[in-house]
Each structure stands twice: as C-alpha cells, then as structure tokens.
Amino acid sequence: MIPDDEIAKLMQFIHHLNETPAEPTDVAAKRFAAHREAMSFDFISFADRPRSELDAALKQHAKKVEAENARNPLRNLDFSKEARRIRKQNFPENLQLCIAMFERYQRTGERPAPAYPTRVEVLLRKAKRRDLFEQFNAAWDRHFGYDTPSPTDDD
C-alpha cells in the first residue's frame, strides 16, 4: 500500500514531467558536456605559474566540485546489500531519488540511471495502481525513453 501523501507527491511529479518540454538527446548531451567541462581543472594553464597560484586555484576548484557533489542525489546513499534490499521496497525513497535525478538532469544534462524509475514502476504495479504506473511510465519515457515492461494482470 502506498500512502496517500506519496500518491499526491507522485501525481505532482507526473504533472511536472508532463509540463516540462522533452528536449532532444543532443541538447542534453551538450549541456552535460559543458557541465563536465566546468567541473574539470586545467593543470596545463598553470605549468609556468608559481605553485602558490596552482594551490589557490585547486582549493577554489575543490570547493566548486564539492558544492556540485553535495547536490548529487546518490552521494549519501548506502549501497550495502542490506540497504539496497530495504530501499528496493521503499516507494517514498525511490520516488524522491527520481525527483532529485530529474532535477539534476535539468541542471546538468546527466541522464538518470533507469533503476529507480523502474523500482517506482514495479512498486506501483505491486500496489495494483495500473493507472499511476501508466501515467508515470508515459511521463518518464517522454524524457528518457527507457523500455519498461507493461503491467500484466498477474503482477
């Protein structure tokens, strides 16, 4: 059973996915390449400069990278076998990860891994919420096009 407040959050997210224009893959890829470039550090430009300038620039760059990493929804997840087993059945956590990964995609162009939206879909099917499964699947696939199995009556 999925709590009503989580259903409301899911419906809000589906609405957000539907209202957000889907962009061509190459546009997101360019944004991701620009993001990766912004997160890289050019050591070559410091080849002829004093070590103190390099150290100062590295500190500044490390702060920028740390700030970006703090926004990564997967950063603080426990990936132990037991935590993954528990998370596998946790609808609110999987939904929150989908929301956070979509926000990251919009900001950086980094495509989300399919595991968490797939878990949301599986949990919706297990809860016999075919209507929500189909709405979420259609909204997510508008942006990412992951192939997911359609629900069957014996789920």
C-alpha positions in Angstrom: 0.0 0.0 0.0 1.4 3.4 -1.0 0.4 6.2 1.4 -1.9 9.0 0.1 0.7 11.7 0.6 3.2 9.7 -1.6 0.5 9.3 -4.2 0.0 13.1 -4.1 3.7 13.6 -4.5 3.8 11.2 -7.4 0.9 13.0 -9.1 2.7 16.3 -8.7 5.9 14.9 -10.2 4.0 13.3 -13.1 2.4 16.7 -13.8 5.9 18.3 -13.6 7.2 15.8 -16.1 4.3 16.3 -18.4 4.6 20.1 -18.2 8.4 20.1 -18.8 9.2 20.1 -22.5 11.2 17.0 -23.5 14.4 18.0 -25.2 16.4 16.3 -27.9 19.1 14.0 -26.7 21.9 16.1 -28.3 20.8 19.2 -26.4 21.1 17.4 -23.1 24.4 15.8 -24.2 25.8 19.3 -24.9 24.6 20.5 -21.5 26.3 17.5 -19.9 29.5 18.1 -21.8 29.5 21.7 -20.7 28.9 20.7 -17.1 31.7 18.2 -17.2 34.0 20.8 -18.7 33.0 23.2 -16.0 33.9 20.6 -13.4 37.3 19.8 -14.9 40.5 21.5 -14.0 43.1 22.7 -16.5 46.5 21.9 -15.0 48.3 22.8 -18.2 47.4 26.5 -17.8 49.4 26.5 -14.5 52.6 25.0 -16.0 54.5 28.2 -16.0 53.0 29.8 -12.9 54.0 29.7 -9.3 52.9 26.7 -7.2 51.0 29.0 -4.8 48.7 30.1 -7.7 48.1 26.4 -8.5 47.3 25.6 -4.9 44.9 28.5 -4.6 43.1 27.6 -7.8 42.9 24.0 -6.8 41.3 24.9 -3.5 38.8 27.1 -5.3 38.0 24.3 -7.8 37.7 21.8 -5.0 35.0 23.9 -3.3 33.1 24.2 -6.6 33.3 20.4 -7.2 32.3 19.7 -3.6 29.3 22.0 -3.9 28.2 20.2 -7.0 28.7 16.8 -5.5 26.6 17.8 -2.5 23.7 18.2 -4.9 24.1 14.6 -6.3 21.1 12.6 -5.1 23.1 9.4 -5.0 26.0 10.8 -3.0 24.9 9.8 0.5 23.2 6.5 -0.3 24.2 3.4 1.5 24.9 0.8 -1.2 25.4 -2.1 1.2 23.5 -5.3 0.3 21.1 -4.8 3.2 20.4 -1.1 2.5 19.7 -2.0 -1.2 17.3 -4.7 -0.1 15.4 -2.4 2.1 15.4 0.5 -0.5 14.1 -1.8 -3.1 10.7 -1.9 -1.4 10.7 1.8 -0.3 8.4 3.7 -2.6 9.0 7.2 -1.0 12.8 6.9 -1.2 12.7 5.7 -4.8 10.3 8.4 -5.8 12.4 11.1 -4.1 15.5 9.8 -6.0 13.6 10.0 -9.3 12.6 13.6 -8.5 16.2 14.5 -7.5 17.7 12.8 -10.5 15.3 14.6 -12.9 16.3 18.0 -11.3 19.9 17.0 -11.8 19.2 16.1 -15.4 17.6 19.5 -16.0 20.6 21.3 -14.4 23.5 19.2 -15.8 22.2 17.1 -18.7 23.2 13.9 -16.9 20.7 11.2 -17.7 19.4 9.3 -14.7 20.1 5.6 -14.4 16.9 3.5 -15.0 17.0 1.6 -11.7 15.0 4.0 -9.6 12.2 4.8 -12.0 11.9 1.1 -12.7 11.5 0.4 -9.0 8.8 3.1 -8.8 7.0 1.4 -11.6 7.4 -2.1 -10.1 6.1 -0.9 -6.7 3.1 0.8 -8.4 2.3 -2.5 -10.2 2.6 -4.4 -6.9 0.2 -1.9 -5.3 -2.2 -2.6 -8.2 -2.0 1.0 -9.3 -2.0 0.4 -13.0 -3.4 3.9 -13.7 -0.4 5.5 -11.9 2.0 3.1 -13.4 0.9 4.0 -16.9 0.9 7.8 -16.2 4.4 7.7 -14.6 5.7 5.4 -17.3 4.4 7.7 -20.1 5.7 10.9 -18.4 9.2 9.5 -17.6 9.5 7.9 -21.1 8.7 11.2 -22.7 12.0 12.4 -21.4 14.2 9.3 -21.3 12.5 6.6 -23.3 13.5 3.7 -21.1 11.8 0.5 -22.2 9.8 -0.8 -19.3 7.5 -3.9 -19.4 3.8 -3.2 -19.4 1.9 -4.5 -16.4 0.2 -7.8 -16.5 -2.8 -9.0 -14.6 -0.7 -11.4 -12.6 1.7 -8.8 -11.1 
